[in-house]
Amino acid sequence: MNSMTFGLGYLILAPFVGGLLAGLDRILTARLQGRIGPPLRQPFFDVLKLWSKTFAQVTANQELFVVLHLVFAVVAGTVFFMGGDFLLVVFALTISSIFLVLAAYAPDSPYSKVGADRELIQMMAYEPFLILLALGFYRAAGSFKVDALLAYPQPLVLLLPGMALAFLPVLVLKMRKSPFDLSSCHHAHQEIVKGISTELSGRTLAMLEIAHWYETVLLLGVAYVLFAGWGVAIALLAETIYYLLVIWIDNSNARLTWRYILVYAWVGTALLGAGNLLILYYL
């Protein structure tokens, strides 16, 4: 299949795959807590219900910022699955996050503004690693192109084992899981005061959830690239292990303060990410 087919497939199928993963997350979390949990399709029911609610927004620009957050998340994933430049993917994801922060700053709500501040702190925590990962890909395979990374004759994880380990906390951060769910999370106890999305409702909140599904599929795609040299089966197994580890970590740890999050993220990035890059440079 050509790149356009993969890009179109991501555009159409990613929300369904992301929604099913969110439903699986809820079920596994419930079982770990001794509950039955909702049905697998519950995330889709929630989004449809949100979309059907009467439209309301606190400020005029709020929905625009959420729409742009969704658009750039989709652009990042589409470029990735079309085999494009990984640096462009990182920059598009950053712009997507910035628009989410702007959506939280738009209303005059203390909870929303605190959520926006914390989202910026989270971005400070994971953005350095994403840049280092792009540099690691280039140093290992000689290209930023995802097509070239997938075509590399050996698994990139053999050259980037530190990057593969440091990628796990980044997944936890981007998927808003404990102990790094600083600005917002998906747990029921935060339904009322939910940080960055406190002032979002109806279709704007539904678009935020859909953007999260797109991002989840994209991030798992990055994990696939690390293991693609061993074949589709092992790469998919590695993706699954990453996702299950994120759920386990989420249910095994309480939320950290922002200072600890920065320390853990930057130390991990420095030791595992930058250390791996330096070793690769001198090999």
MODA-V793063 format. One record per pair of residues at least 24 apart in sequence whose ideal C-beta (glycine too) atoms are under 10 Angstrom apart, sorted by the first residue. I is the first residue (numbers start at 1). J is the second residue. Records with the same first field share a line. If there is no record, write none. Layout:
I=J  J
This chain:
2=82  83
3=78  79  81  82  83  84  146  147
4=78  82
5=81  82
6=78  80  81  82  83  146  147  221
7=77  78  79  80  81  82  83  84
8=78  81  82
9=78  81  82
10=74  77  78  79  80  81  82  214  217  218  221
11=74  75  77  78  81  82  214
13=81  217
14=73  74  77  78  81  210  213  214  215  216  217  218  221
15=43  44  47  74  209  210  211  213  214  217
16=44  213  217
17=213  214  216  217  220
18=43  77  209  210  211  212  213  214  215  216  217  218  220
19=43  44  45  46  47  209  210  212  213  216
20=44  213
21=175  213  216  217  220  243  247
22=46  47  175  186  209  212  213  216
24=243  244  247
25=175  177  186  216  243  244  246  247  250
26=186  187  188  247
27=247
28=243  244  247  248  250  251
29=177  186  187  247  248  250  251
30=251
31=251
32=247  248  250  251  252
33=251
43=186  209  210  212  213
44=209  213
46=205  206  209
47=203  205  206  207  208  209  210  213
48=206
49=202  206
50=200  201  202  203  204  205  206  207  208  209  210
51=202  203  204  205  206  207  209  210
52=202  203  206
53=201  202  203  205  206
54=201  202  203
55=201  202  203  204
56=201  202  203  204
57=103  106  107  199  200  201  202  203  204
58=106  107  108  109  112  198  199  200  201  204
59=103  105  106  107  108  109  199
60=106
61=102  103  105  106  107
62=102  103  104  105  106  107  112  199  200  201  204
63=103  106  200  202  203  204  207
64=99  102  103  106  204
65=98  99  100  101  102  103  104  105  106  204
66=99  100  102  103  104  106  197  200  203  204  205  206  207  208  211
67=99  103  203  204  207  211
68=95  96  98  99  100  102  103
69=95  96  97  98  99  100  101  102  103  204  207  208  211  212  215
70=96  99  100  204  206  207  208  209  210  211  212  214  215
71=95  96  99  207  211
72=96  97  98  99  100  211  214
73=97  99  100  207  208  210  211  212  213  214  215  218
74=210  211  214  215  218
75=214
76=214  215  218
77=214  215  216  217  218  219  221
78=214  218
79=146  218
80=146  217  218  219  221  222  225
81=146  217  218  221
82=146  147
83=145  146  147  148  149  150  151
84=144  145  146  147
85=134  143  144  145  146  147
86=130  133  134  135  137  138  143  144  145  146  148  149  222  225
87=130  131  134  135  137  138  144  145
88=134  144  145  146
89=130  134  144  146  218  221  222
90=127  130  131  133  134  144  222
91=130  131  134
92=218
93=123  126  127  130  174  215  218  219
94=123  126  127  130  131
96=211  214  215
97=122  123  126  127  174  215
98=123
99=211
100=183  184  196  197  200  208  211
101=183  196
103=196  197  199  200  204  207  208
104=183  184  195  196  197  198  199  200
105=196
106=199
107=198  199  200
108=199
109=198  199
110=198
111=192  193  194  195  196  197  198  199
112=193  194  195  196  197  198  199  200
113=195  196  198  199
114=183  193  195  196  198
115=182  183  184  193  194  195  196  197  198  199
116=183  195  196
117=182  183  195  196  258
118=181  182  183  184  195  196  258  261
119=176  182  183  184  195  196
120=183  258
121=182  183  258  259  261  262  265
122=173  174  176  180  181  182  183  184  196  258  261  262  265
123=173  183
124=258  261  262  265  266
125=169  170  173  180  182  258  261  262  263  264  265  266  268  269
126=166  167  169  170  171  172  173  174  180  261  265  269
127=170  265  269
128=265  266  269  270  273  274
129=163  166  167  169  170  173  265  266  268  269  270  272  273  274
130=167  170  174  222  269  273
131=269  273
132=160  162  163  166  269  270  272  273  274  275  276  277
133=160  163  164  166  167  170  222  225  226  269  273  276  277
135=163  273  274  277  280  281
136=160  162  163  164  166  226  273  274  276  277  280  281
137=163  222  225  226
138=277
139=276  277  278  280  281  283
140=226  276  277  280  283
141=225
146=221  222  225  228
149=222  225  226  228  229
150=224  225  228  229  235
151=228  229
152=225  228  229
153=229
154=229  230
155=225  226  227  228  229  230  231  234  235  238
156=225  226  227  228  229
157=223  225  226  227  228  229  230  235  238
158=226  227  229  230
159=226  229  276  279  280  283
160=226  272  273  276  277  279  280
161=226  272  276  279
162=268  269  271  272  273  274  275  276  277  278  279  280
163=226  269  272  273  274  275  276  277  280
164=223  226  227  238  242  272  276
165=268  271  272  273  276
166=265  267  268  269  270  271  272  273  274  275  276
167=219  222  223  226  242  268  272  273
168=223  241  242  245  246  249  268  272
169=246  249  261  264  265  268  269  272
170=219  222  265  268  269  273
171=216  219  220  222  223  242  243  245  246  249
172=245  246  247  249  250  253  264  265
173=261  264  265
174=212  215  216  218  219  246
175=212  215  216  219  220  243  246  247  250
176=212  215  250
177=246  247  248  249  250  251  253  255
178=249  250  251  252  253  254  255  256
179=249  250  252  253  254  255  256  257  260  261  264
180=249  250  253  255  256  258  260  261  264  265
181=250  253  255  256  261
182=255  256  257  258  260  261  262
183=258
184=208  212
185=250  255
186=212  250
187=250  251  255
190=255
216=243  246
219=243  246
220=246
